């Protein structure tokens, strides 16, 4: 049972005032199938990079095996897939490559195709196969599901379930449940490890949160009662002390033992006041230990415009081709007011192209497309790589209210310090949240979202699901999170 040991790990990026990790310590078994979760921006990818030795850090990380990270960088994607694998796996036997491709439901014919002609899902599977063909490695798998359709997610989940010795970063609950046996979670103030899948961890987290909330209410009540009792006792003590000091036994009382009695009473009341104060301080300290890791998520809002007609758009027998190669054909559906339409299909089936066509991009097509007059569309693209500059300038460029935009980001767990950063330095999840917040700040008749949940943490996914079920925006979306689609879609279009 070889162990990876993390001791007193401390790290912050240059120029930052806050540590991302501070004196963190834990151990990982190299045979675990470890799911890695936590809200966006907490340091998941940073931790993987620290394991890889990319940044200097305080403390120590010791491991009996080397680390290997996926997705790999492929410098020349014009090479055929066999050539890409040859560079990643020099000397690897063909039968081993063919075995892994078979387990991932990939035809051997892709080996002769240029790598850049493969769909994103096919590329992900190829790079995963290369990862698991590395010997004596502990594998670091970063968000493999982002470009996988539902069928491919099931295949990759089943594949990973047959493996061991990896950390898997993912926010897809069903996918994590299918292939992990431990959870590593970055909370607000610590890192915790639990045995079980994501659902087990989530259930235990809710139980712990409920317990802490109940304890917090109880301690608030206790502290209030102790403060009131201490106030009364202090008042009694003061009165007893005054009687002891101002007492003249000759003038006011015949008993010569009265002064010692008053002194004893005063001492007793002062002692009781100190005891109550001590109990109060203990209760306050106990209360301060609670609620530190409870994740809050304020409800989001959206203000869609009401369209003057019931029908917003129609597609009839639409076909899309690039360089003579058909991507999709015979696509026919209508978008009516209040629809929430999930566009489904395998990777490379033309889903993103249909969305871009509706948004007015220059997509080559045949067939009929009718868009309602003066139709306002808010679009979230799949790609976030172009984000750079300040949030203030970004809001101004899109003509949205900066205060509303930033308020939505705060609800999506952005800290105020993030507002001062260049968007280029955001995590992938934070970039996606920026696109979502911009779209929610826009008033539109139709919202078109292309894989909005890529890189988005579980709690934020739940916020977005609640938003879409609570309000009635007209929405056309592509998403591969099965639970999200089942809860949101009022209609499904298959390509």
C-alpha positions, 0 to 999 in steps of 0.5 A, spaced: 500 500 500 504 505 497 502 512 500 503 519 497 504 523 503 503 531 503 506 535 509 505 542 511 503 544 504 503 551 503 503 555 496 501 562 493 502 565 487 507 571 486 504 577 488 498 574 491 496 576 498 492 570 500 495 562 500 491 557 496 494 552 501 496 553 508 499 547 512 495 542 508 497 535 510 494 528 508 495 521 505 493 518 498 493 511 497 496 509 490 491 504 488 485 509 490 480 511 484 480 518 487 475 523 485 477 531 486 472 536 487 470 543 490 468 550 488 471 553 482 478 557 484 479 553 490 486 550 487 484 543 484 488 544 478 493 548 482 494 542 486 495 537 480 501 542 478 504 542 485 504 534 484 507 535 477 513 540 480 511 546 476 511 551 482 515 552 488 512 550 494 513 550 502 512 543 505 513 536 502 510 532 497 513 525 497 511 519 492 513 512 491 511 513 483 511 519 478 505 523 476 502 523 469 497 529 467 492 529 462 490 532 457 496 532 454 499 537 450 499 535 442 504 540 439 502 538 432 495 536 431 496 535 423 500 528 424 496 522 424 493 519 430 498 513 430 504 519 429 501 522 435 501 516 440 508 514 437 510 521 440 507 520 447 508 512 447 515 511 444 516 503 444 509 502 446 507 495 442 501 496 437 497 490 441 497 494 447 494 501 444 489 497 440 487 493 447 486 500 450 482 503 444 477 497 444 476 498 451 474 506 449 470 504 443 474 507 438 475 504 431 482 502 429 481 506 423 482 513 427 489 511 427 490 513 420 486 520 420 489 526 422 489 528 429 485 535 428 480 531 424 477 527 430 472 530 434 473 533 441 470 526 444 475 522 440 481 526 442 479 526 449 479 518 449 485 517 445 489 521 450 486 517 456 488 511 452 495 514 452 495 516 459 493 509 462 499 506 457 504 509 462 507 504 466 508 506 474 505 512 474 499 515 478 495 519 473 492 526 474 486 526 470 483 534 469 476 534 467 475 529 461 468 529 460 468 537 458 467 534 451 464 528 451 457 526 449 452 522 454 454 515 450 462 517 451 461 519 458 458 512 460 464 508 456 469 513 459 466 511 466 466 504 465 473 504 462 476 508 469 472 503 473 476 498 471 483 502 472 486 504 479 491 509 481 488 516 479 486 523 481 480 525 477 477 532 477 470 532 474 463 536 476 459 531 473 456 527 479 453 521 475 460 520 472 464 520 478 459 515 481 460 510 476 468 510 477 471 512 483 472 509 490 474 515 494 473 523 494 478 528 495 474 535 496 477 542 497 473 546 502 473 553 504 478 552 510 481 545 509 481 539 505 478 532 506 478 525 504 472 520 504 471 513 502 465 512 497 463 515 491 460 522 490 453 521 492 456 518 499 460 524 500 454 529 498 450 525 503 455 525 509 456 533 507 449 535 508 448 531 514 455 534 517 452 541 515 445 540 518 448 538 525 453 544 525 447 549 523 443 545 529 449 546 534 450 553 531 443 555 533 443 551 540 450 555 542 447 562 539 441 561 544 446 558 550 450 564 549 444 569 549 442 566 556 449 566 559 450 573 557 443 575 561 445 570 567 452 574 567 449 581 567 444 579 573 449 576 577 454 582 576 449 586 578 447 582 584 455 582 586 455 589 585 450 590 590 453 585 595 460 589 594 456 595 596 453 593 602 459 590 605 463 596 604 458 601 606 455 597 612 456 600 619 454 594 624 453 599 630 448 604 627 444 599 622 444 592 626 446 589 633 449 583 630 456 583 630 457 578 625 453 581 619 460 584 615 463 577 614 456 574 612 456 580 607 463 579 605 462 572 603 456 573 599 459 578 595 465 573 594 460 568 592 457 572 587 463 575 584 465 567 583 459 565 580 459 571 575 466 569 573 464 562 572 458 564 567 463 569 563 468 563 562 462 558 560 460 564 555 467 564 552 467 557 551 461 557 548 463 562 543 469 558 542 465 552 540 461 556 536 467 559 532 469 552 530 462 551 526 460 553 519 466 554 516 465 549 511 458 550 509 457 552 502 452 558 501 449 559 494 444 565 493 439 564 488 440 567 481 435 571 477 434 572 470 429 577 466 428 575 459 424 579 454 417 577 452 417 576 445 411 578 441 409 572 437 409 564 440 414 562 435 421 565 435 425 560 430 424 555 425 429 550 422 426 546 416 431 540 413 437 544 415 444 541 413 450 543 414 457 541 411 464 544 411 469 543 405 464 538 402 463 533 408 456 533 411 456 535 419 448 534 419 442 533 415 435 534 415 434 538 421 427 540 423 425 543 429 421 550 432 423 554 438 416 556 441 416 561 447 417 558 453 421 552 450 427 549 454 430 545 448 436 540 449 440 539 443 443 532 443 447 528 439 454 525 438 460 529 438 461 532 431 454 531 430 453 539 428 450 541 435 455 547 436 454 549 428 446 549 429 447 554 435 452 558 431 447 558 425 441 561 429 446 566 432 447 569 425 454 566 424 457 565 417 455 557 417 454 554 410 448 551 410 442 548 406 434 548 407 430 553 411 432 558 417 426 563 419 428 567 425 423 572 428 423 579 427 427 583 432 429 577 436 434 578 441 439 572 443 444 571 448 449 566 447 454 562 451 459 559 447 463 553 448 470 556 448 472 561 453 480 562 451 478 569 448 477 572 455 482 577 457 482 584 460 478 587 466 471 585 468 469 592 468 471 593 461 468 586 459 461 589 462 462 595 458 463 592 451 457 588 452 453 594 454 451 590 461 450 593 468 457 592 471 454 592 478 448 587 476 454 583 473 458 583 479 453 581 483 451 575 479 459 573 480 459 574 487 453 569 488 457 564 483 462 564 489 467 569 486 471 573 491 471 580 491 479 580 490 477 576 483 474 583 480 481 586 480 484 580 476 485 580 469 480 575 466 486 571 463 488 569 469 481 566 471 481 558 472 477 555 467 471 554 471 471 562 473 471 564 465 465 559 464 462 563 470 463 570 467 460 568 460 454 565 464 453 572 468 454 576 462 448 572 459 444 572 465 445 580 465 442 581 458 435 581 457 433 577 451 428 573 448 432 567 446 438 564 450 442 559 447 447 556 451 453 551 448 455 546 454 454 552 459 456 547 465 463 545 462 468 546 468 462 549 473 462 546 480 456 542 483 453 547 487 453 552 481 450 547 477 445 546 482 444 554 482 443 554 475 438 548 475 434 552 480 434 558 476 432 555 470 426 551 473 424 557 477 423 562 471 421 561 464 426 563 459 426 560 452 432 556 452 436 552 447 442 548 449 447 543 448 449 539 455 452 532 456 450 532 464 444 527 464 441 529 470 441 537 468 438 535 461 433 531 465 431 536 469 431 542 465 429 540 458 421 541 456 423 538 449 429 534 446 432 534 439 436 529 437 441 530 431 
